[in-house]
Amino acid sequence: MDWDKLRVFHAVAEAGSFTHAGETLNLSQSAVSRQISALEESLGVPLFHRHARGLILTEQGELLHRTAREVFAKLSMTEAMLTESKEYPKGPLKVTTTVAFGSTWLTPRIQEFLSIYPDIQLTLLIDDNELDLAMREADIAIRMNTPRQPDLIQRHLMAIRFHLYAHQSYVKRRGAPKTPEELAEHDIIAYPPDARAPFANVNWILEVGDPPPGARRPILQVNSMYAIYRAVESGLGIAALPDFLVDGTKDFVRVIPEISSPKVDAYFVYAEELRHSKRIAVFRDFLVRKVAESHF
């Protein structure tokens, strides 16, 4: 198969349209379409179903897409290893983590890291969904649960504690509960029970103190810990928040302070193939040092 045509096919399959693939490849829509038609003709099979709303892979297209993803992921991995400096860490580094952790704890510390390692081109992918490290969607993941993918190296990074928080404006308006039983009389912000949770026991605020079923009905359910934080900040109600999210902020009040959640372990995760990468090593060591300074 022609490598140029395979590269175009991979881009189209990932993007789902000729137009978006063309933007990625810096080619016109017609040029992309011609390349795909030529590849289909050379293989003798259709690779896409074409319809008004976009493109859908055929069965043969799905098979080629799986193989192409693996090939390009391996090529990307090899390129990263070949460009790795033996003397000094340099080159691209993609890091993914959750929206809450990435936005509030990690991003403010990046300036220091890049001042030490200016030749690393760092990309942060802030996403509550887990990206596929094996397919090189990211090089490193900081996750709040044990990785499910095989062939990944993981290192325990920190244990995160959660407490119940409200904003001062809410406390002035509604008062603060003194016992878990009193939570039934307050506005609670929680995670939707049918949403994919970023870690276990995400809704422990609804269960602490073993209340009767249905005793605590959330005023708002939202599938983002950062959005829950912003809702609390607006004075809407009480929520279980990680301490790092509230640390250093003003006007947040810890309610029923003797209550805390089971700890949530965060892991530093990367692919086995990157075991000897200097970029991975220096970023890991930097994070370990910053975690120690933060007294998690």
Steps between C-alpha positions, in 0.01 A plus 500: 500500500610853422612668825371843397154358428506304826589819689204677338271206579608505865427872525156461339408204721600694813325822393187345350493737202707602200480867600639458853766258379603751235539769766727269699706401195496847339337354189183595314186293548514388137864387535412293806200348322715407198758329722232293674336404170838394361571290811159331477560429131843350565365277778180411314276565803302798631644650820227752583123530475439854377186683612381858556602509868852373448696177455461159664766231470403180321595165650813499284567860598477412870759226452739734318438776757597275792822402326578857393449631856745241633755577228487877548507466878815288474655748259419786737654307788813424294530864393484611863772253598724597208475872573561454873825670593750276676641796690204726572122447494344662196214450258120461522324373813123452526349477847134427573314532828157589636349845451499582872856387575645633176331840517558582865808314625713398202479795260620765749819296557587454132683833471762375747543171313546670163747750646715200600447305175434758226572251220201281590191586295228425753135441410237464772187306403243582768229236471291303749487213249799267498714535189665195346870506590571186297377683188713807588204730564723614787842407640413538869173480691434613856199292600287470811456125462707194417560474122302231321718486189776237485868580445490825694743602771340667799645679799299610801513879503282615789201423720226761459262582785150640459294703748162672493512864393262792461556863405468769765205649312310171536589470869378854565174422322429146621738432787738204523402144593654375825428127449457270199129472583459876441622463140144393411392859567759653266559541126746239380694491174594150386623290208234335278471134608477381138807694382845344478665600828862620501568295816323268744256633762457829313160555667595418858331826606166326436593200715701634796320439829292223338185707430167341401463443124408820320560720805748716310386618160762706313395844382746454211678203344791568265759263352807719559681553828618840382142601415391384847770722647374799300143428609609503865695819435179663373331427833265234364558234765727251675721246320778252562812656346866395492707711739745600222212665313416727793852552635599866486154624401303754699149481643471119499386345827564138598177371653480210745883506487544173689352316201728406212480259211701185446825607332518502123834386358646679198744324268768614256455272196688451173561236234762229547679615182579836663668347805839653411373839381675793667195720445285255696758474778549874554126570496439218748773624732369856477148390595623287789685804637200732459269247665737482799498879523119503491469265802231278354 
